[in-house]
Amino acid sequence: MKSYTYHTATETAHALIKHLIGMMGREPDKIFYFAFSGGSTPSLMFDIWANEYKKVTPWKRMRIYWVDERCVPAEDSESNYGTMRRLLLDQVGMPEEFVFPILGKCPPEAEAKRYSTLVCSTVPLWRGFPAFDAVLLGAGDDGHTSSIFPGQEHLLSSFHPYEMSVNPYNGQKRIAMTGSLLFTARKLIFFITGKNKAEVVRDILDSGDTGPAAYVAHHAENVELFLDAQAGGNKIL
Ligand code: 6PG
């Protein structure tokens, strides 16, 4: 597990964007399969990416998927797909055919199955499972990641690529990437900022058995943490 800590969330977002662009630059003939999480943290990155890195990003070599989605229509402000489309994908003219949203408006169980089939048929397989080049994860202050909340750890050992989960705080249904895909990704990148995440980052760095985010970070093969100082302590780069 490698962690990189920067003074501010903005600096961390810039570093992560450059890291992803660098990955793609090192393999100029490759198509990259990325899965993005939602929530508020990535919005800063999407906004910066659209405004400051539009011309230097090989958008047509990217295939965009989601780690998780709230079961709401795309127009809803809660929609992870809707947020990324508004802040980034529409701003850079990302071709529709390269974007594979989870359909939040569809019945959750059926959509989890549909999306699992879609990912299995479009993302290159490795060891028999779809292997994303990078999965971008966040972490909730309760230790959840990929809409896998504490108490729903069975999703970490599910063989279904995506399953329905439920936000225990408001009952909102979600579609979540499960351990079967999280642990076959070529790289997991956590992007975590804010002082309210300091405890979960300590758990991720120190223990590995407290909550889904820490468990995933400790059991995946190639994990990188992009943190701001508030979340990651003072090991500033
Ligand atoms: C979601 C996310 C979720 C997120 C964490 C952190 O749909 O909510 O995918 O897993 O990464 O909840 O969210 P914040 O960035 O809003 O703190």
Residues whose N, C-alpha, C, O or C-beta is under 5 A from the ligand:
A	BS01	6PG	S37 G38 G39 S40 T41 P42 D68 L137 G138 A139 G140 T145 S146 S147
